[in-house]
Amino acid sequence: MKQTFSIALATIVASMLMTGQSSYANPSISKAEPAQTQSSSGDVDPLVSRQQLYDQLSDVTGIPWYRLAAVDQYERTLSKARPKARPQLGSFVGIYIDEEQWAGALNPDSSDNVPASIQWFNGIGRDGDGDGFANRSSDFDLLYSVATRLLQHGGSTEDDFSIGLWEYYHNSRAVQRIQQFSSLYATFGRLNLFDHAFPVPVGTNYSYKSTWGNARGWGGRRTHEGTDIFANYGIPVRSTCFGVVEVKGWNPYGGWRIGIRDLNNYYHYYAHLSGFDKTIGIGTIVKPGQTIGWVGSSGYGKPGTQGKFPPHLHYGVYRDRGLIEWAFDPYPLLRRWEQDERRRLRAN
């Protein structure tokens, strides 16, 4: 039976090839070369390679490069959170598509790379670089295949793109993250947005130690998900990253607090503030070292409650796995950022 099915499949594919239905690469792409640029040390710079790929695909699809970059970066964050379930397929893009989705659920050949038969079985795989094959290990083919699927739900406008994201992921969290990443890339016009700053000015009077997992004494039995940085009232609280303000306002536990999302899909949580910078609102783009508020002692009660503990900044970091988010100890990050900032200050 399997042999009969394979013969029938071969006949179908041959027919499609004869009628010219095997070409899925955009006609403006002809044997696209891998976008690889060497640094002065001779190593391939992945950021430059990725930027070249986004620019090429933007010309082909009409999707702005920063939206393509946002999809790729979101996929990369999922793979970093779940590396065993999502191994890297290409050389430098983060797109992950499993074999069944690539080749088609009913395709008897899960490793199929023939565009005609993949389309016949409604697989997502496409030949983006014009070499005649839809290769799951090709950076160009991977991102082109996702872009093509997104465009099936409309044009390249922002609204159409959002609809395409929803139809592809069926996850509102994914849509929000990619929109946030896109706004960051569009605002700064570059990919390298991974610098960091210590959350209070280095050189001011502050102290901190690892307080991860300590018991909390208010609001029921719970553990401490962050690091407390003790400082005087009014010391500036700064963004540690390039990011988008996702949450701002009052929380009974954290008082006046701000939450910022970065390109690693980390949620940076700043709590117990005495106030906010008036220019900061939900959706505001921020950069490392930018003042977002000031140290205070708000929280542990209704809005406006102050002074139930010494003034300090509670700083926490949460990682998004795609469906859930969990906290991890920020102390090692804080130590590194503090040391890096001290070195920069000495260098100046």
VENNORNOR-V437081 format. One record per backbone hydrogen bond with DSSP energy under -1.0 kcal/mol. CO is the residue of the C=O (numbers start at 1). NH is the residue of the N-H. E is the energy in kcal/mol with one decimal. If there is no record, write none. Layout:
BEGIN
CO_NH_E + CO_NH_E
END
This chain:
BEGIN
1_5_-2.3 + 2_6_-2.3 + 3_7_-2.3 + 4_8_-2.2 + 5_9_-2.7 + 6_10_-2.6 + 7_11_-2.2 + 8_12_-2.3 + 9_13_-2.8 + 10_14_-2.7 + 11_15_-2.2 + 12_16_-2.3 + 13_17_-2.7 + 14_18_-2.3 + 15_19_-1.6 + 16_21_-2.9 + 17_20_-1.3 + 26_29_-2.4 + 34_36_-1.3 + 37_45_-3.2 + 39_42_-1.9 + 43_39_-3.8 + 45_49_-2.2 + 46_50_-2.7 + 47_51_-2.4 + 48_52_-2.3 + 49_53_-2.0 + 50_54_-2.7 + 51_55_-2.4 + 52_56_-2.3 + 53_57_-2.6 + 54_58_-2.3 + 55_59_-1.9 + 56_60_-1.5 + 57_61_-3.0 + 58_62_-2.3 + 64_67_-1.2 + 64_68_-1.7 + 65_69_-2.8 + 66_70_-1.5 + 67_71_-2.1 + 68_72_-2.3 + 69_73_-2.6 + 70_74_-2.4 + 71_75_-2.4 + 72_76_-2.0 + 73_77_-2.1 + 74_78_-1.7 + 75_79_-2.0 + 76_80_-2.1 + 77_81_-1.7 + 78_82_-1.8 + 82_86_-1.6 + 98_102_-2.4 + 99_103_-2.9 + 100_104_-2.2 + 101_124_-2.5 + 102_125_-2.2 + 104_107_-1.5 + 109_112_-1.7 + 113_134_-2.7 + 114_118_-2.3 + 115_119_-2.3 + 116_120_-2.0 + 117_121_-1.7 + 118_123_-3.2 + 119_122_-2.0 + 129_32_-1.7 + 135_138_-1.5 + 138_142_-2.6 + 139_143_-2.1 + 140_144_-2.6 + 141_145_-2.2 + 142_146_-1.6 + 143_147_-2.5 + 144_148_-2.7 + 145_149_-1.8 + 146_150_-2.4 + 147_151_-2.0 + 150_153_-1.3 + 151_154_-1.6 + 157_161_-2.7 + 158_162_-2.1 + 159_163_-2.2 + 160_164_-2.7 + 161_165_-2.3 + 162_166_-2.2 + 163_167_-2.5 + 164_168_-1.7 + 165_169_-2.9 + 166_170_-2.8 + 171_175_-1.8 + 172_176_-2.3 + 173_177_-2.5 + 174_178_-2.4 + 175_179_-2.1 + 176_180_-2.3 + 177_181_-2.8 + 178_182_-2.5 + 179_183_-2.0 + 180_184_-1.8 + 181_185_-2.4 + 182_186_-2.7 + 183_187_-2.1 + 184_188_-2.2 + 185_189_-2.4 + 191_193_-1.9 + 199_238_-3.6 + 201_204_-1.8 + 207_230_-2.5 + 211_214_-1.7 + 214_224_-2.3 + 222_216_-2.1 + 224_213_-3.1 + 227_315_-2.6 + 229_313_-2.8 + 230_207_-2.0 + 232_235_-1.7 + 235_295_-2.6 + 237_292_-3.0 + 237_293_-1.4 + 239_289_-3.0 + 240_197_-1.2 + 243_286_-2.6 + 244_261_-2.7 + 245_283_-3.0 + 247_259_-2.7 + 249_257_-2.9 + 251_255_-3.0 + 252_300_-2.3 + 252_301_-1.3 + 254_272_-3.7 + 255_251_-1.6 + 256_273_-2.5 + 257_249_-1.9 + 258_270_-2.7 + 259_246_-3.0 + 259_247_-1.7 + 260_268_-3.6 + 261_244_-2.2 + 262_265_-1.6 + 265_320_-1.6 + 266_262_-2.3 + 267_318_-1.9 + 268_260_-2.5 + 269_316_-2.3 + 270_258_-2.1 + 271_314_-1.5 + 275_294_-1.5 + 277_280_-1.9 + 281_284_-2.4 + 284_245_-2.6 + 286_243_-2.0 + 287_290_-2.0 + 290_239_-2.7 + 292_277_-2.1 + 293_237_-3.0 + 294_274_-2.8 + 295_234_-2.2 + 296_312_-2.1 + 302_305_-2.2 + 305_299_-1.9 + 313_229_-3.0 + 314_271_-2.4 + 315_227_-2.7 + 316_269_-3.1 + 317_328_-1.9 + 318_267_-3.0 + 319_326_-2.0 + 324_321_-3.1 + 326_319_-3.1 + 330_334_-2.5 + 331_335_-2.5 + 332_336_-2.0 + 333_337_-2.9 + 334_338_-2.6 + 335_339_-2.3 + 336_340_-2.7 + 337_341_-2.2 + 338_342_-2.2 + 339_343_-2.2 + 340_344_-2.0 + 341_345_-2.4 + 342_346_-2.3 + 343_347_-2.1 + 344_348_-1.3
END
